[in-house]
Amino acid sequence: MPKVAYARRRTLLAGAALGGAALLTGCSEDSGPGRPEHSAAAERLRKRSARDSSALLARYDATLAAHPALESRLRPLRAEVARHAEAFGDDRPAASPSGGASDGPAHDAGAPASGPSPQDARSSGPAVPQDERAARSALADAERRLADARTKALLAAPPELARLLASVAAAGAVHAYLLAERAG
């Protein structure tokens, strides 16, 4: 079976599972006695999710620094990952390989707050394969692993955070699919 067909089937199955989980968690208006929205466990999960999104953002930045030709393909996905980190409460400025400044929420998400230069990202960021296809594949794997981890975390999350996790996990599954797609 071709690898692309397997990836599509897996993405569809993951999306169906996420949709079901989102419906189950989205139907609950009551947090329940054991799952308050602002419990210490919920805050730890939110902070871990913010850190995970920030780490994925650093991987995107390192990949963009190593492979500038991928910018048109990666920039929209990177912008979404920056929004995910922000949604989980990561208040650190989102580094950008372009080094542009942020004007706040209304600015172009493709050019978030200033950060390290491409040379800095290359030297201090995650290791990036030298081959562009392998670099995209590494990003797809990172997106897929994080989406899977977030899907598993849904069961322990209070309703509001579970909805956010489900949404971001679904976006991660789509990112993995788009990254794994054959180039044009």
HULINTA-V459138 format. One line per field, one symbol per residue. ss: DSSP state (@ for helix, = for strand, . for the rest). burial: 1 if it has 16 or more other ideal C-beta (glycine too) atoms within 10 Angstrom, else 0. A space follows every 50 residues. Layout:
BEGIN
ss: ???
burial: ???
END
This chain:
BEGIN
ss: ..@@@@@@@@@@@@@@@@@@@@@@@@.............@@@@@@@@@@@ @@@@@@@@@@@@@@@@.@@@@@@@@@@@@@@@@@@@@............. ........@@@......@@@@@@@.......@@@@@@@@@@@@@@@@@@@ @@@@@@..@@@@@@@@@@@@@@@@@@@@@@....
burial: 00000010001001101100110010000010001000000100110011 01110111111111111001001110111111111101010001111100 01000000101110110101110011010001001101110111011101 1011001111111111111111111111110000
END
